[in-house]
Amino acid sequence: MTHILNVTEHWPEAVSDGLTLPCFECGQVPQIDYHVAEWVWRACISIEHRGDVLCLPCFLKLITRHNRVEMLAWVDEIQLTVNGETLVLAPSLLVRYEQEREP
């Protein structure tokens, strides 16, 4: 489905408009945005950072560090914004694996 927005339309909730704020964890400006349910954000992010930007790689590191990898299943959208256009992707598969440990 393609929907081209013009300047007078209301921007859809939770769709990236081309992030310009840096990630509070790594300091990089995200190129890939994402959306999770509010309860997931509140469960994972401390109160002082809930209004900040957290890039997807840092979100993944955070939930892994706190043994909350199941929260990855609650990523609703992944968004790629390039040249003023945002492609919204819906995750369709979550694959978990563990690397084999050497004896």
C-alpha positions as CSV (number, residue, x, y, z in Angstrom):
1,M,0.0,0.0,0.0
2,T,1.4,3.4,-1.0
3,H,0.2,6.6,0.5
4,I,1.8,9.8,-0.5
5,L,1.3,12.6,2.0
6,N,1.1,16.2,1.0
7,V,2.1,19.1,3.3
8,T,-1.4,19.8,4.4
9,E,-2.2,16.2,5.7
10,H,-1.7,15.1,9.3
11,W,1.4,13.0,9.7
12,P,0.4,9.4,10.8
13,E,1.1,8.6,14.4
14,A,4.4,6.8,15.1
15,V,5.6,7.1,11.5
16,S,9.1,8.6,11.3
17,D,9.4,12.0,9.7
18,G,13.2,11.7,9.4
19,L,14.7,11.6,12.9
20,T,17.2,14.3,13.6
21,L,17.7,13.8,17.3
22,P,20.6,11.5,18.5
23,C,20.1,8.3,20.4
24,F,20.5,8.9,24.1
25,E,22.6,5.7,24.4
26,C,25.2,5.9,21.5
27,G,24.8,9.5,20.4
28,Q,24.2,8.6,16.7
29,V,21.2,10.0,14.7
30,P,19.1,6.9,13.8
31,Q,18.6,6.0,10.2
32,I,16.1,3.2,11.1
33,D,13.2,4.0,13.3
34,Y,10.8,1.6,15.0
35,H,7.6,1.5,17.1
36,V,6.7,-0.6,20.1
37,A,3.6,-0.6,22.2
38,E,3.6,2.0,25.0
39,W,3.7,-0.7,27.8
40,V,6.9,-2.2,26.2
41,W,8.6,1.2,26.1
42,R,7.6,1.8,29.8
43,A,8.9,-1.6,30.8
44,C,12.2,-1.2,29.0
45,I,13.1,2.5,29.3
46,S,13.9,4.4,32.5
47,I,11.6,7.3,33.4
48,E,14.2,9.9,32.6
49,H,14.7,8.7,29.0
50,R,11.1,7.8,28.0
51,G,10.8,11.1,26.0
52,D,14.2,10.6,24.3
53,V,15.3,8.7,21.1
54,L,16.7,5.2,21.4
55,C,18.0,3.7,18.1
56,L,17.0,0.2,17.2
57,P,20.5,-1.3,17.7
58,C,20.7,0.2,21.2
59,F,17.1,-1.0,22.0
60,L,18.2,-4.5,21.0
61,K,21.3,-4.3,23.2
62,L,19.2,-2.9,26.1
63,I,16.6,-5.7,26.0
64,T,19.3,-8.3,25.6
65,R,21.3,-6.9,28.5
66,H,18.2,-7.1,30.8
67,N,17.1,-10.6,29.5
68,R,14.0,-9.1,27.9
69,V,14.5,-10.5,24.4
70,E,10.9,-11.4,24.3
71,M,10.2,-7.7,24.0
72,L,11.5,-7.9,20.4
73,A,8.3,-9.7,19.5
74,W,6.5,-6.5,20.3
75,V,8.2,-4.3,17.7
76,D,5.2,-3.2,15.6
77,E,7.0,-1.5,12.8
78,I,10.5,-0.8,11.5
79,Q,10.8,2.3,9.4
80,L,13.5,3.4,7.0
81,T,13.5,7.1,6.1
82,V,15.6,8.2,3.1
83,N,15.3,11.3,1.0
84,G,12.1,12.5,2.6
85,E,10.3,9.2,2.2
86,T,9.5,6.7,4.9
87,L,9.1,3.0,4.2
88,V,7.1,1.3,6.9
89,L,8.0,-2.4,7.4
90,A,5.9,-4.8,9.5
91,P,7.9,-7.6,11.1
92,S,6.7,-11.0,9.9
93,L,9.1,-13.4,11.6
94,L,11.1,-13.5,14.8
95,V,13.8,-16.1,14.8
96,R,15.8,-16.7,18.0
97,Y,19.1,-18.6,18.0
98,E,21.9,-19.2,20.3
99,Q,25.5,-19.4,19.1
100,E,27.2,-22.6,19.9
101,R,29.8,-22.4,22.6
102,E,33.2,-23.9,22.0
103,P,34.0,-26.8,24.3
